[in-house]
Amino acid sequence: MSRAFGSVQAVLDLSFEAPRGAVTALVGPNGCGKSTLMLMLASLLAPDSGRVLIGGIDPTKDSPAVRRAVGWMPDQFGAWDSLRVAEVLEVMGRAYFLPSRQVSTRAMELLDLMDLQTLAQQPAHVLSRGQKQRLGLARAMVHSPQVLILDEPASGLDPASRRRLLRVVRQTASDGTTVLVSSHILSELEEMADHVVFMDAGRVVDASSIRALAARPRTWKVGSLDHDALMRALEAVGVQHSGVAPPDSTASGHAEATFRLPDEATAARLLADLTAQGARIVSFGPATGRLEAAYLSSAAAQRQGAL
Ligand SMILES: Nc1ncnc2c1ncn2[C@@H]1O[C@H](COP(=O)(O)OP(=O)(O)OP(=O)(O)O)[C@@H](O)[C@H]1O
């Protein structure tokens, strides 16, 4: 599908599929069209051309059916100044025609899930940014949608709330929901998602399962208790590296080197070889996550001078 705003082509000939019961991550630079795409999927914005199917339903033909099927969490929680926290969820429950005896039970269940139960009777406008984000996710889940679309759900969340978000999203997907999530926090997305779709300038430029990213090149980092032993071991195994940084120049206080390896299987072999050479290794691992490495090697990141 495609969508322009005047002369700005926000989404162009974009096509992808998000499987049921899995979390699909949308990744791309600011302004690449993620929110525009999500608005179209949530039937809040019509595409100029192309077709969207949500569980087989076209939002431009039957938007009420799509709205019943979709839970949408925008990147900004709208103003609900006159309502209390529990009422926000009760109003949404009624809007989705939940049976009246279920409305307050469902609201309390979601407040529990998001750790907002103590704030149930507070006016929604007094919530902090992170609390509003959590209420936003609860609001999107009121009608137990088949498809959950989350635009930057982790922004503003403290570390414990992020872990909770991760658990809730994973559990929701394993219960059979299709989840589409955008975020710039790639390390968290990597833990949350099963698949990733990379966007740039309104198009899909790459797509992969998170598992398959293990077979892509990445930079790895080794730390050793002994500078000279590491240097000798690296030379003996013949790997091209960045040079060994002495312990007094590194934050960890270990001698360190980095190298680019084609995949995780090569990394496992190299670790065994360096250890066999007596490198006195104390740390060995990828310098970035799989998702971050894939993003940093994309044309979008290189254009932005990330490398
Ligand atoms: N209502 C609008 N009117 C005009 N231009 C718009 C409108 N909405 C989005 N755009 C433009 O469309 C492009 C895509 O915007 P969009 O919000 O979809 O990007 P995004 O990938 O979600 O960005 P971010 O990562 O910063 O949230 C941008 O150039 C933006 O300025």
Residues whose N, C-alpha, C, O or C-beta is under 5 A from the ligand:
A	BS01	LIG	F5 V8 A10 G28 P29 N30 G31 C32 G33 K34 S35 T36
